[in-house]
Amino acid sequence: MYFVLGLSIVLAALLLCNSGTSLVAALTWRLVGQRAGSRLSAASCAGIVFLLRTFPIVLGIVSVCILLIPAYIEHEPRDAHEPVSLKLALLACASGIGLALALFRGIAAWRATSRLNSDWLRHAEPIELPQVRIPSYRIKHQFPVIAIVGVLRPRLFIADQIFNSLSHEELMAAIEHEAGHVIANDNFRRGVMRACHDVLVMIPSGRFLDRAWVEASEAAADEYAAGRGRRVALDLASALVKIARLVPQGLKPAMPAGAFLIGVEEVCGVKTRVRRLVQLADDRRVRRGRALISRIPLWIPIVLTILVAAIAANEPHVLASVHALIEESVHLLS
């Protein structure tokens, strides 16, 4: 019963912690998102949204692994026969199902991307493009694809109709947009967010942040391309309009994690992006630089882990306090 109770407490704590912090994160971006978008670069906004989307699960895992589990092992009597209440069991089951779904989504996204890569490569024609350093391929596809697929070994795929519809300058501008996704590691971030999709959350608040991140990441890639010059910004706007007209009516192909110039999950819309690119073309102060704030997601979880570990190691009474909180929570759920 000692191990069953401990496992139930761990799973329930993950669920409650992630649910509460996810709701706070979504409300935070609802309150400050519009103001941040007007003051910060799109790259910075994308970094902040990614942090808000993933921080709850990181906080839950760090707290459980460094505080809750050590506190339970050190202070809970092993000969105790405290039963698992129905409420605690239900929370633990819901949490376990959420973890299983997250694992399933991660594996499914990886397999889908791998299958897509293999299928496209079998029918692809390798091509050489100026200033493109990753492997590039020309493929036949119903959808007007310009896509970066893959995380560790990204590849650029371009559909036949793109070459027939875009000028050389427009194509290069579109490729600059995809380069922005590669530099930002957006395929990796998209995969992480897909695995976190409402996992361990009783309130589906994460979907709002998912949409916000898609908008911000596309705007950031547009900003990156526009930073190459006014002409590139206008060429990209023209390319977006032409590609949008090539999309077959009602076609929504199933595409896994990848950076697409015009994707099926895009929220902000082509009109909004074109309008913003025209504004960027007229603005000589394009906020293209990837500010320090856009790197927050890379170091915040590490700093958090080190901080919590240092507190737990240097303040012995912390674990005792955490165990007292565990006892009180179990009593409330009994």
C-alpha positions in Angstrom: 0.0 0.0 0.0 3.0 2.3 0.6 4.0 2.3 -3.1 0.4 2.4 -4.4 -0.3 5.5 -2.2 2.9 7.1 -3.3 2.2 6.6 -7.0 -1.3 7.9 -6.6 -0.1 11.0 -4.9 2.6 11.6 -7.5 0.1 11.3 -10.4 -2.6 13.4 -8.7 0.0 16.1 -7.9 1.1 16.2 -11.6 -2.5 16.6 -12.7 -3.4 19.4 -10.2 -0.2 21.3 -10.6 -0.3 21.3 -14.4 -4.0 22.1 -14.5 -3.7 25.1 -12.2 -0.5 26.5 -13.8 -1.9 25.9 -17.4 -4.9 28.0 -16.6 -2.8 30.8 -15.1 -0.5 30.7 -18.2 -3.4 31.0 -20.6 -5.0 33.8 -18.6 -1.6 35.6 -18.5 -1.3 35.6 -22.3 -4.9 36.7 -22.7 -4.2 39.7 -20.6 -0.8 40.7 -21.9 -0.6 39.0 -25.3 -1.9 41.9 -27.4 0.3 44.4 -25.6 3.4 42.2 -25.9 2.7 41.8 -29.6 2.8 45.5 -30.2 6.0 46.0 -28.3 8.1 42.8 -28.9 9.2 41.0 -32.0 7.2 38.1 -33.2 10.2 35.8 -32.3 10.1 37.0 -28.7 6.3 36.5 -28.5 6.7 32.9 -29.9 9.3 32.2 -27.3 7.1 33.5 -24.5 4.1 31.5 -25.7 6.1 28.4 -26.0 7.4 28.9 -22.4 3.8 29.5 -21.1 2.6 26.3 -22.9 5.4 24.0 -21.6 6.3 25.5 -18.3 3.3 23.9 -16.4 4.4 20.4 -17.2 8.0 21.2 -16.5 7.1 22.8 -13.2 5.0 19.8 -12.2 7.7 17.2 -13.1 10.5 19.2 -11.4 8.4 19.7 -8.2 7.4 16.1 -8.0 10.9 14.6 -8.7 12.9 17.0 -6.5 10.4 17.8 -3.7 7.4 15.5 -3.5 9.0 12.1 -4.1 12.0 12.7 -1.7 9.7 14.1 0.9 7.4 11.0 0.7 10.3 8.5 0.8 12.0 10.3 3.7 9.1 11.0 6.0 6.3 8.5 5.1 6.3 5.4 7.4 6.8 2.3 5.3 4.7 0.2 7.7 1.7 2.5 7.4 -1.4 1.1 5.8 -3.1 4.3 4.7 -5.7 3.4 2.0 -6.1 5.2 -1.3 -9.4 7.1 -1.3 -11.8 7.1 -4.3 -11.1 10.8 -5.0 -7.4 10.3 -5.0 -7.7 7.2 -7.2 -9.8 9.0 -9.8 -7.3 11.9 -10.0 -4.4 9.4 -10.3 -6.2 7.5 -13.1 -7.0 10.7 -15.0 -3.3 11.7 -14.7 -2.1 8.3 -15.8 -4.4 8.4 -18.9 -3.0 11.9 -19.7 0.6 10.7 -19.5 -0.3 7.7 -21.7 -1.9 10.0 -24.3 1.1 12.4 -24.3 3.4 9.4 -24.9 1.1 8.2 -27.7 1.0 11.6 -29.3 4.7 11.9 -29.3 5.3 8.5 -30.8 2.5 9.0 -33.4 3.9 12.4 -34.5 7.4 10.9 -34.8 6.2 7.9 -36.8 4.0 10.1 -39.0 6.9 12.4 -39.8 9.2 9.5 -40.5 6.6 8.0 -42.9 6.1 11.3 -44.6 9.9 11.7 -45.0 10.3 8.2 -46.4 7.3 8.5 -48.8 8.3 11.9 -50.2 11.9 10.9 -50.5 11.0 7.9 -52.6 9.2 10.1 -55.2 11.4 13.2 -54.8 14.0 14.7 -57.1 17.0 16.2 -55.4 17.6 19.8 -56.4 20.2 22.5 -55.8 19.0 25.9 -54.6 21.2 29.0 -54.1 22.0 29.8 -50.4 20.1 26.7 -49.2 22.3 24.5 -47.0 19.9 21.7 -46.2 18.9 18.9 -48.6 16.2 20.1 -50.9 13.8 18.1 -53.0 11.2 18.6 -55.7 8.0 16.5 -55.3 4.6 16.0 -56.9 1.8 16.9 -54.4 -1.8 18.1 -54.6 -1.1 20.7 -52.0 1.3 23.6 -52.9 3.9 22.4 -50.5 6.9 24.4 -49.4 7.9 22.6 -46.2 10.7 21.9 -43.8 10.2 18.4 -42.4 12.4 16.9 -39.7 14.1 18.1 -36.5 17.6 16.6 -36.4 18.0 16.4 -40.2 15.6 18.9 -41.7 14.8 18.6 -45.4 13.2 21.1 -47.7 10.4 19.9 -49.9 8.8 22.0 -52.7 5.9 20.9 -54.9 6.1 21.1 -58.7 3.4 23.7 -59.0 5.4 26.1 -56.9 8.2 26.3 -59.5 5.7 26.9 -62.2 3.8 29.7 -60.3 6.4 31.7 -58.4 9.2 33.8 -59.8 12.7 33.1 -58.7 12.6 36.0 -56.3 9.3 34.9 -54.8 10.7 31.4 -54.3 13.8 32.6 -52.6 11.7 34.8 -50.3 9.5 31.8 -49.4 12.6 29.8 -48.6 13.9 32.6 -46.4 10.6 32.2 -44.4 11.3 28.5 -44.0 14.9 29.3 -42.9 13.4 31.3 -40.1 11.6 28.2 -38.9 14.8 26.2 -39.0 16.7 28.8 -37.0 14.0 28.9 -34.4 13.8 25.1 -34.1 10.0 25.4 -34.7 9.6 21.7 -35.7 11.0 20.7 -32.4 8.8 23.1 -30.5 5.8 22.0 -32.5 6.5 18.4 -31.5 6.8 19.3 -27.9 3.6 21.3 -27.8 1.8 18.5 -29.6 2.9 16.0 -26.9 1.8 18.5 -24.3 -1.6 19.1 -25.9 -3.9 19.3 -22.9 -2.1 16.5 -21.2 -2.7 16.3 -17.5 -5.1 19.2 -17.8 -8.7 19.2 -16.5 -9.3 22.6 -18.1 -8.5 22.7 -21.9 -6.7 26.0 -21.6 -3.7 25.0 -23.6 -5.5 25.1 -27.0 -5.6 28.9 -26.8 -1.8 29.0 -26.4 -1.4 26.5 -29.2 -3.2 28.8 -31.6 -1.2 31.8 -30.3 2.1 30.1 -30.8 1.2 29.1 -34.4 0.4 32.8 -35.2 3.5 34.0 -33.5 5.9 31.5 -35.1 4.6 32.2 -38.6 4.9 35.9 -37.9 8.4 35.4 -36.6 9.4 33.5 -39.8 7.9 36.3 -41.9 9.9 38.8 -39.9 13.0 36.9 -40.5 12.5 36.9 -44.2 11.5 40.6 -44.2 14.7 41.4 -42.3 16.6 40.5 -45.5 15.2 43.6 -47.2 12.1 45.4 -48.4 12.1 43.6 -51.7 12.2 40.2 -49.9 9.2 41.2 -47.8 7.1 42.2 -50.8 8.2 39.0 -52.7 7.1 36.9 -49.8 3.7 38.6 -49.6 3.3 38.0 -53.4 4.3 34.3 -53.0 1.7 33.9 -50.2 -1.1 35.2 -52.4 -0.1 33.0 -55.3 0.3 29.9 -53.2 -3.1 30.5 -51.5 -4.7 30.5 -54.9 -3.2 27.1 -55.7 -4.7 25.4 -52.7 -7.4 23.0 -53.9 -10.9 23.8 -52.6 -11.6 22.0 -49.4 -8.3 20.0 -49.4 -6.8 19.5 -45.9 -4.1 16.9 -46.2 -2.9 15.2 -43.0 0.5 16.6 -42.4 2.6 15.8 -39.3 5.0 18.1 -37.5 6.6 20.4 -40.0 7.0 24.0 -41.0 4.8 24.8 -43.9 4.7 28.2 -45.7 0.9 27.9 -45.8 -0.2 25.1 -43.5 -3.5 23.5 -42.7 -3.2 24.5 -39.1 -2.5 28.2 -39.8 -4.7 30.5 -37.8 -3.7 34.1 -38.6 -4.6 33.8 -42.3 -2.9 34.8 -45.5 -4.5 38.2 -45.6 -3.2 39.2 -42.2 0.3 37.9 -43.0 0.3 39.8 -46.4 -0.8 43.0 -44.7 1.9 42.7 -42.1 4.6 42.0 -44.6 3.6 45.1 -46.5 3.9 47.0 -43.2 7.3 45.5 -42.6 8.5 46.4 -46.0 7.7 50.0 -45.3 9.2 49.9 -41.8 13.0 50.3 -41.8 13.1 49.2 -38.2 12.1 45.6 -38.7 12.4 43.8 -35.4 14.2 40.9 -36.8 16.8 40.3 -34.1 16.1 37.3 -31.9 16.1 39.1 -28.6 17.2 37.5 -25.4 13.6 37.1 -24.4 13.0 34.7 -27.3 15.6 32.4 -25.8 13.8 32.2 -22.4 12.4 28.6 -23.0 15.9 27.3 -23.4 17.1 28.3 -19.9 14.1 28.9 -17.6 13.5 25.1 -17.0 17.2 24.6 -16.3 17.3 27.5 -13.8 14.1 26.2 -12.2 15.5 22.7 -11.7 18.8 24.0 -10.2 16.9 26.4 -7.9 14.5 23.8 -6.6 17.2 21.2 -6.2 19.4 23.7 -4.2 16.5 24.6 -1.9 15.7 21.0 -1.2 19.4 20.1 -0.6 20.2 23.1 1.7 16.9 23.4 3.6 16.1 20.1 5.2 12.8 21.4 6.7 11.5 22.0 3.2 10.9 18.3 2.6 9.2 18.0 6.0 6.9 20.8 5.1 6.2 19.2 1.7 5.3 15.9 3.5 3.0 17.8 5.8 1.3 19.3 2.8 1.0 15.8 1.3 -0.7 14.5 4.5 -3.1 17.4 4.5 -4.0 16.9 0.8 -4.6 13.2 1.3 -6.8 13.9 4.3 -8.9 16.4 2.2 -9.3 13.8 -0.6 -10.4 11.0 1.8 
